[in-house]
């Protein structure tokens, strides 16, 4: 796509965003009571924002104009934050982390794939060099300390000479036995053929009958092959089977990748040119327009001095630097407007004195009326509870950025800017304001001195310049005292971040992340979620639902600092599910997608390290300090139920698994909105933990169940192909997906790896893969039974959100029953 196409795409997306903002302001301003209507309204807004977000992410990645990219980035972050706000609203309304939009998607004629939230590519692109440098340092520390060799799974065992000779002898005798058996088989076949030839020689051979037999076989074979080919073509035409070269990368895709790489290079070049132009244009403005700006400001302030003197009889107090200086007085105002404001303020003071007496009398009357109104309102609230959307932080910024788009770029003529380089006129407008602010600070210092000289000359008895200085000193003293207290808490004030980083790596607390993408977590959408909820059945979440929640709660806030500060804050996340469903993979995917550091505070990893209370305090201090300095960061606690054990088993008492139980709530309190640190816990036995303290620590709980049939079908196909397997008609993937009900993603991957050895991959041309090969391999593994899945469901209903949802459902049923009884009585 060319620059013009992306510009057109941007204008269309902005129009869609503008209409959506107008609709949202209209619909959300009025309070509503119908929950079905509210949930549909929120879901529609959410879906449309996701569409706009995916378009903007694509535009931001490909547009090369540096000034446009700045605005697009602000709008992109605003839309991202608004999606998180709407998600929070839907959770509070429906009291469930999982939402299903089947009916709305059908009305909007959208596929479920269009609801997938993209991960912005700038998360990694903008700090690619930093991540690479960090990985090099980590690899070097691991290599120097010898920890890198410990990660190798296989080990070479030494063997005695006699045992080695026996192994060689066994292998050689087996080889000779196979050769002897093959030789004997050949002799047997020769004797069999000779015997058959003697028998046939006695009979009279009919050449015509033989020819007819051969023709029958050949024609049948040709017809079968033709029928098979026609069937394959029909299936491809209907879209039931992929075309022959479906898995091969086409030339257009390769060309598109080349163009995208070139675009990134052009983006970087334009960004560098833009930064240089910002400096040069500002210097030029300072040299050419600086003296005129300084003179105009001085004349403006002098005129203000004289007018105030003429109107009030005294010179005014000059605003302090902390208040904004002279900019507070002349903010977008002419000298005449300032004079009018002074006169108006004097008149207002006189009017206020008269009004105060009237207001006291009115207040007494209003107080009585308010009491009556409150009583009426309370009665009305009891009858009908109205819902109103909570105030948004991002809507205001989206409206501002949308207005700036209209003013700057909507009708801008860019016919002369074909390469999409920076616009110097826009830079001049921006830098004039900066230059004026810098010059104003200098002018304020000069004019303060001039005002003092005027005051001394006119009225020598009044001279009060010392008070402001004292206040400033007192404030500074207070600030110094506060800073001193904070510095005392820093246990490693004399050490550098590099040394702390090295210590955590050597202790095995800061670990290397596996390079896994979130898209590698394979699954399918839940197409019957809304239908099941209409029948009062809670559907189990699909892998795609889990993936979407991990994106919303983990990746998007960690990737963008502005979104993390303003969006609903999620400090901790719990992934609960049976072994092998991909919890560990999701943790590593969060780190890979955001370029985050990974700290492992699992009970098994922390056991024996930093002993005692002081040691534990030091460990947590090191982790939080390094995580803050090198944010974004993820603190991972594997088998986190052990930290909250109801009763510690005797076998684990030595490891002290409950060391972090009291410290985790304190860590969460220390985390601020500016700290892009996420605590992620994974557990396969959450019912072993004490529920109250467990749920206090983990703000969001995501249930990760075993995959359903659709997800297993997609998983088998994808994993077999990734490991070098070829899908043919001989392999019944649907049968595999049906038979492996209850088995997790980890079991599927393990089976595919064991079956698809190098030797088996080479033999695929002669002997295609069959489902029986995988089924025999999976029989040795134990599945996740329904009882275990039900135990996870029961545990989730006892969590705070699960309890609230259960109460809401029972309350709704109770109301329906009462209404039904009333109607019967009326009849």
N, C-alpha and C positions, 0 to 999 in steps of 0.2 A: 504493500500500500504506500502511496506517495504522501507527502506532507499535506497536500490539499485534502486528501481523503481523511486523514486523521483530524484535520481542522474541522471538516464537515461533521465528522463523528462527534467531536467535542461540542460543536454548536447544538447538535441534536440532543446530546446528553444533557446539556445545560437547559435546553427547553423542557425536557422531561423533568429535570430537577426543579425548575421554576414552577411548573404546574403542580408537582407533588407538594412543594412547600405551601402553595396557595390552598390546596385541598386540605392539607394537614392543619393549617391555621383555622380553616373554616370548621372542620369537623371536630377538632379536639377542644375548641373553645367552649362548647356547650356541654354541660354535664349530662351523662346518659346512665340509664339503669338496666337496660337489656344486655345481659352478659354475652349472649350469642352474637349480637350485633357488634359489641365492643371487640370481641376476639377476632371476628372477621375483618373489622376495620384495621386493627393492629397487624393482623397477618398480611393484609393487602399492602399496607405501608411497608412492612418488612420486606416482602417479596420485591416490591418496586425499588426500594433502596438497594437491595442486593444486586439487582440488574444494573442500576446506575453505578454501583461500586465496581462491578466487574468491567464495565465500559471505561470508567475513569482510570482504573488500574492499567488497562491496556493502553489507553491514550498517554498516560504519564510515562509509561515505559518506552513509548515510541516517538513522542513529540520531541523535537530537537531545539525548539526556541527556548532559551533560558528563562526569559521573563514569564512566558506562558506556563512553564513548568512549575514556577514558584506558586502561582495562583492555583494551578491544578492540584498541586500537592496539598495546599491548605483545604481545598474542597474535598479531596480524597480522604484526608484525615477526619474532616467534619462528618462526611457520610459514614465513615467507619465507626466513629463514636456514636452517631445516631442509630446505627444498626444495633450496637451494644445496648443502648438505652431502650430501644423497642423490645429487644430480647428480654431485658430485665422486667419491662412492663408485662410482657406475655407470661413470664414465669410467675410474677406476683398475682396475675389475674387467674391463670389456669392452675397454678400451684403444681406445675410439672416442668422439668427441665427439657422434655422432649415434646415437640409440636409437629403436627401433621397437617399439611395444606393440600391434600388430594383434591378436594372439591374446588378450592380457590384456583389451584393450578389448572384444573380442567376448564373453569370459567375464563381464565386469562389465556387459555390455549398455550400453555407452557409445559415443557418437559421437566421432570424432577432434577435432571442434570443442570438445568439453568439456575437452580436454587443453591448450587454448590458455591460456597464462599471462597473466592480466590485469595491466595496469600500474596500480598504485594511483593514484587520482585526487588523493590528498592531496599527492603529489610537487609538483604545480603549484599546487593550491589554497592551500596554506599559505604560499607565497612569491610569490603572484601580484603583489602590489604591488611587491615587490623587483624582480621580472623586468621589470615595466612601467617602473619608474624607470630600470633599467639600459638598457633599449632606448631610452628617450628620450635618455639621456646619450650613448649610442653614436651615435644618429642625429644629434645635435647636433654631436658631434666630427667625424663624417664630412662633415656639411654645411659646417662651418667650414673644414675642410682641403681641401674640393673633391673628396674621394674618392668621395662619393656619386654624382656625375655620371659617374664612370668605370664604374660598374656598369651603366649603360644600354647595351643591346646595339646599338641602332640609332643611326645618325648621319645628319644632314642634310647632303648634299653640295651645294656651290654649282655652278651650270651657266651657261655663257655664253649670251647672248641669242640668237645665231644657232642654237645647238644646241637651245635650248628651243623656238624657232619651228619648227624641223624636226620635233621630237617632236609638237608640236600639229598640224602639217600632216599628218603620217602618220596620227595618230589620227582627224582629221577626214575624210581621204580614205577611210580604212577604214570609217568610219561611213556615208558616202555610198554606198560600194560595197555594203555590206550592205543598205541601203534599196533600191537599184536592183535587186539580186538578188531581194529580196522582191516588188517590184513586178512584175518579169518572171515570177515564179512564179505570181502571181495571174492575170495575163493568160493564161498557158499553161493554167491550170486552167479558166478560163472557156471557152476555145476547145475544150478536151477535153470539157467537159460538153455544150456545144452539139452537137458531133459525135455523142456518145452518144445525145442526145435525138432527133436525126434518124434514127439507125439503129433505135432502139426504136419510133419512130413508125410505121415501115413494117410491123412485126410486130403480130399480134393479141394483146392482153394478156388472159390468163386471170385474172380477179379471184380466183376460188376457190383456184387454185394458189398465187397470191401470198399469200393469207391463211394457207393451210396452212404455207407456208415461214416466214412471220413467227411463227406459233404454235410451230413446231418450235424455232426459234432462242430464242424467249422462254422456253418451257418448259425447254429445256436449260440456259439461263442461270439460271433460278430453282432448278432442281434442283442445279446445281453450287454455287450460293451456299449452299443449305440443307445440302448434304453437307459443305461446307467449315466451316460454322458448327458442325455436329454434331461434326465431327472436333476442332475447337478446344475445344469443351466437354468432350469425352472426354479430351483431353490435359490440360486443367486439372484435371478430376476425378482423373485418375491421378497428378497432381503432376509431369507432364513439362513443362508450360508454366506460366508465372506467370499469375495472374488479371489482368483488364483494368486494375484500379486498383492493381496491385502496387507500382509505383514511386512512387505518390503518398503523401504523408504523411497518415495517418489522424488523425481527431479525438482518438482515445484517446492516441496518441503525443504530440500537442501538449499535451494535458491533463497527461500524465505529466511532460513537460519543465517545465511551469509549476509543478507540485507539487514537483519536485526543486529548482527555483530557490527556491521558498518555504522548503523545508527547509534549504537552505544559509543563508538569512537567519535562520531560527529558531536554527540551530546557532550562528551568530555571536553572536546576542543572548544565548543561554543561556551561551555561553562567557564573554562579558563580565560577565554577572551572577554567574557562578561565581567569576571572578577577584576581583570586588568583595567577594563573600561571604567569600572566603578571608582577606582583610585585616580586614574588620569583625569576623568571628567570632573571629579570633585576638586582636584588641585587647580584645574583650569578655572572653574567657577570661583574658587577662593581668590585667585589672582585677579580675575576680571571683575566679578560682581561683589566680592567681599567688602571693599571699601565703601561702595554705595549702600550696601545693606547696613553696615555699621553706622553710617551717617544718618540714614533714615530712622533707625531705631533710636538713636540719641535725640533727634529732633522730636520724635513722637513722645518720648518720655519727658523731655523738657516741657513740651506743650501741656502734658498732663500735670506736671508740677504747678505750672502757672495757673491753669484753670481751677485746680483744687484750691490754690491759695486765694483766688478771686472769689470762689463760691463759699468756702468754709472759713476763710480767714487764717488758716494754718496750712503748713505743708503736710502732705500725706505721709503715712508710714510705708516704707518701701517693703514689699513682700520678701520674705527670706528665701534662700536657695532651696530649702526643703519643700517649701510651698510651691515652688515653680518660678520664682522671680517675677519679672515683668510680663512673662508669658501668661500669667493668671489674669492680669488686667486687660491685656490686648489680645486675648484669644479670639481671633476672627472678628475683631471690632475696629472701627475707625475712631480717631480721637473724639469726634463729635458724639458718637454712641457712648463712649466712656463718660463724657460729661453728663449726658442725659441719664445714665445709670446712677451717677452720684446724686443728681437732683431727685431722681425717683426714690432712691434709698432714704433720703431725708424726709420726703413726704410720707413714705411708708412707715417710718418710725412714729410719726405723729398719729397716723391712722391706727396703728397697732395699739397704742395706749387707750384709745377710745373703744376699740373692739374688745379688749380684754375684759372690760366691765360687762359688756353685753354677753360675752361668752360664758362668764361665770353663771349668769342667770339661766342661760340656755342649757348648760351642762346638767343642772339639776332636773330640768324637764326631760332631757334626753335619757338620763339614767333610768328614770321610771319606764319610759317607752322601751328601752333596750331590754330590760328585765322581762317585759311582756313578750317582746319579739323572740328572745332566747327560748322561753318556755314553749312558744308556738313552733319554733324551729326544731327543738328536741322531739316534739311529738311527730312532726313531719318526717324526721330522720328515722324514727322508729318504724314508721309505716313504710317508707321507701328509702333505700340506701342508694344514693347516686354516685357513680364513678366519674372521676375526673383525672386526666393524665397528669402525672407529676411534672414539674417544670424541667425543661430541657436546657442543658448547657450548650449543646452543639447547634441548636436551631438558629440561635442569634448569630453565631459565626457563619453558618451556611448562608443566611440571608445577607449578611454583610459582604461575603465573598461573591455571592450571586450578583449583588448590586455593582460591585467593582468590575465584575465580568461585563455587565451591561455597559458601564461607563467607558471601559477601556477597549474591550476586544470584540464586542458584539457587532458593531458596524465599522470596525477599523479597516481601512484600505491597506492591504499588504501586497499589492501587485508589484511593488518595487523590491520587496524583501523575499525573493525567491529562495535563497539558501536558508531562510529562517534564522538569521543571526539576531543579535540584540538590537533593541531600538534605543538610540542615544537620547531621544527627546524624553522618554519615560525616565531614564536614569537622571537626566538634568532636573526634572520635576521632583524626584525623590531626594536628590542630593542638595537641592536648594533648601529644602526644609531642614535637613541635617545641619547644613552650613549655618542657617539662620539660628538654630538652637545653640550651636557652638559659639557663634559671635555674640548671641544674646547673653551668655554667661559672662563673657568679657565686658560687655557693655554694662551689665548690671553692677559689676564691681566698680566701674568708673562712675556710674550714676549714683550709686550709694554714697560715694565720697563727695560727689558734687552736691547731693542733697544735704549732707552734713554741713558742708561749707555754707550753703544757702541758709540753713537753719541757724548756724552760728552768727552769720552776718545779720539776719533779720531779728532773731530772738536769742541773744547770747545766754540768757538765764536757763533755757531748756537745752539740755544735752544728755541724752540717755542712750548712749551706744553700748554700755557695759552689760545691760541685762541680757541681751541676746547671747553674748559670749558665755555668760554664766550658765545659761540653760543648756547651751551646746555642750559645755564641759561636763555638766551633771549627767547628761544623756550618755556621753562617751564613757563616763565612769561606770554607769550602770551596765552598759553593754560589755565593758571589759570584765566586770565581775561575773557576768553570765558566761562569757567565753571561758573564763578561768575554770569555772565549775565543770564545763563540758570537757575541757582538756584533761582534767583529773581522771575522768572516766576512761579515757583512752589508755588501754593497757600496753599498747605497742606504739606509743608516740615516737619513740626513738628509732623505729625500724621502717624500712622502705616497703612499698607494696610488692616489689620484686622478690624480696626475701620472704615475705609472708606467703606469696604465691608459690614459691619454691618449697616452702615447708609443708604446705597443704598437699602439694603434688607428691612429695616424698612420703607423706603419711598415708597416701591413698585416699584422701578425702576429696580432693579435686581430681576428677577422672576424665579420661578422653571419651568424647561422644562418638557413637557409631553414626556414620554418614547415611542416615535413613530419611527419606522424604515422607511427608504425611500422605502423599498420593500412593505410596507403597502399602499403606494399610487398606487392603482391597475389600470391597463389599458391594452390596446392592442396596437400593433404597427400599423403605417399607411402603408398599403401595396400598396396604389395607389398614393403615393406622387410624384414619378418620372413621372408616366403617366399623372397626372394632370398638372404638370409643362410643359410637352411637348405640351399640348394643351393650354398653356398660362393661366392656372388657378392656383391661389395660394391656396394650401390645408391648411386647419386649422390643427394646430399641435395636435397630439394625446397626452394622458397622459404620454406615454412612452417617447415621444420626450421631454416633459417638465421635466420629471424625469432625463433624460440624461443631459440636460443643467444644472439643479441644481447640479448634481454630478460634472460636469466639472468646473462650475464657483464658486460653493460654497464649496463643501465638500472636493475635492482633494487639492485645495490650502490651505484651513484651516487645513487640517490634517497633511500635511508635510511642515516643515519649509524651507527645501532646495528648494522645488518646488515653494513655495510662493515667495521666494527671487528672483528666476531667471526666472520664467515663466511670460507670459504677465499678468500684474497686474490688477486684478479686485477688486476695492475698494467698489463698491456699486452695488446693484442688485435690480431690481423692478419686482414684480410679480403682473401683472394686469389681472383681470378677474372678472366675475360676482360672486355674493355671493354663497358660498357653493361648489366651485370647488376645495377646498383644499389648499388655499394659506397659511393659518395659520399652517396647518399640515406640509407643506413643510418647513416652518421656524423652527418648532420644530424638524423635521427630520434632518435638517442640524446640529442642536445643539447636538442631540442624537448620530449621527454617528461620530462626531468629538470630543465629550466631551467638547463642548464650553459653555461658560457662555452666558446667554441671558439677555440683557438690553432692557427694554421697554420704548422707548421715543415717544410713540404715543401721539398725541395732547390731547386725552381724559385722558391719564394717567399722563401727565405732568401738566395738568391744576391745578392751585392753589398751586403748589409746587415750591419752590425756586423763589419767586416773584422778579421782577425787573431785571435790566440788570446785576447787580452784582450777583444776585441769579442764573440767567441763566448761567453766566460764570462759577460759582462754580459748578453747576450741570454737565456741559459738561466737566469741568476739572476732576471731580470725576469719571465720566464714562470712559473717555479716559485713565486716570491713572490706574484705576483698570483693565480695559480691556487689557491694555498693560502688566501689571504685571501678570495677570492670563489668558494670551492668550492660545488657540484661543478664540475669543469672537465674538458674533453676536449682533449688535445694530438693534433692530426691531422697525420700525415705521409703526404702523397699521393705515389705512385710511390716508395714507401720502398725498393724494390730498388736504386735509384740510390745510396742511402746505403751500401749493402753491395756495391757493384759488385765483381766479380772483377777486371775491368780496365776503367778509365774510358775511354769513347770519346773520340777527339780533339776531336770537336765540343762535348763537354760539360766539357772540362778547365777552361775559364775559370770556369764556375759553381761549381767545387769541390763536387760533390755528396756527397763522403764526409766533409764537415766534422763531422757529428754522430755518426759511427760510434763513436768512442771515448767520446763524452760520454753517449750514451744509456744504457749499463750503469750509469754513475755516477748518472744521474738516477733510475733505478729503485731503486738502493740507498738514495737519500735519501728516497724515498716511504715513509711509515709507514702503518699501518692507519687512523689518524685522517684521513689526507689522501685526500679523495675526488677523486682525479685519475686519469684513465685515458688511457693512450697508445694511440692507434688508428692503425694503419698500413694503407694500401690499396695493392695492387699488381696489375698485370695481366701482369707478366712476372717471377714470383718465381724462375724458373730462372736468371735473369741474376745473382742475388745469391749471395754466399758463404754456404753453407747453415749452417755451424756458428755463426758470429757472428749470423746472421739469426735463428736459432732460440733463441739465448741471450737476445736482447732481447725477442722476442715469446713470451709465456707461453702464450697460447691462439691457435691458428691455425684459422680457419673458412674452409672452401672454399665459394665462392659460384659454383655452376655455372650454365649456361644453363637456362632453364625447360623442364620436360617438357611432354607433350601436355596433361595436365589443367590445369597452371598456365597454359599459353598460352591455353586455351579460356576460363578465368575472366578472364584478363588482357584478351583482345580485347573481351569483353563489357563489362567494367568501364570500360576506357579509352574505348571508343566512346561509352558513355552519359555519361561525365564531360565529354566534349568536345561534347556536344549532339547526338549521334547517336541515332537511334531504331532499335531492333532489330525487324525484321519477318521474315516467313517468306522474303522474297526474299533476305535476307542469310544465307548459310550459314556460321555461325561455326565449326562443326566442320571444314569444308573449309579455312577460314583457318588454324585451329590446326594442321591436318595439313601444309599446304603450307609454313608458316613454321617448320618444324622446323630448329633451329640458330640462329634469330634471337633476339636478346636482348630484354629488356624495354625498353631504351632505343630500339632500332630500331622496336619496335611503337608506342611513344609518338610517335616522330618521324613515322612513316607516317600515323598517325591525325591528327596536327596538320596535315600537308600536304594530306590529302584533305578533311577536314572544315573547309573555309573557311566564312566567313559566308554566302557566296552558295550554297554546296552545302547548308548546313543549312536555308536557307529553301526550297530546292527539294525537300526530302524528302517533302512531302505528295503531290506529283505524280510524283516519281521516287525511289522508295525506294533505300536503299543496297544495293549488290551487292558480293560478294566480289572480283570482278574489278578494281574500282577500287583496292582496297588491294593486291592482288597486283601490279598494274602499277607501283605506287609503290615496293614493297619490292624489286623486281628490281634496282634501282640500288645496293642495299646489300649488303655482304658478310657472310655468316653466320659463326658459330663452327663450324669444321669438327671432325670427330671426332678428327683428329690433334692439334688444339690441346687438346681436352678430355682426351685420353689423356695429353698431356704434363703437364697439371695433376695428373692422377691419379698419374702416376709420380713427380712432384715431391713430392706429399703423402706417398707411401709412404716417402720418404727423410727425412721429418721425424722427430723423436724418438718421437712417439706412433705414427706410421705404422710405424716400424721395430719398435717393441715389439709392435704388433699382428701384424705379419708373422711375427715370431719366435714369438709365442704360437700362431698358426695352424699354422705348420710344426711346432712342438713337439707340438701336439695331434695332428696327422696322424701324426707319428712314433710317438707312444705307441699310437695306434690300430693301426698296422701291426705293432708289436712284440706287442701283445696278440693280434692275429690269427694271427701266426706261432706263438705259444705254444699257442693253441687247436688249431691244425693238428697240432702235434707230439704233443699229448695224444691226439688222435684216432688 
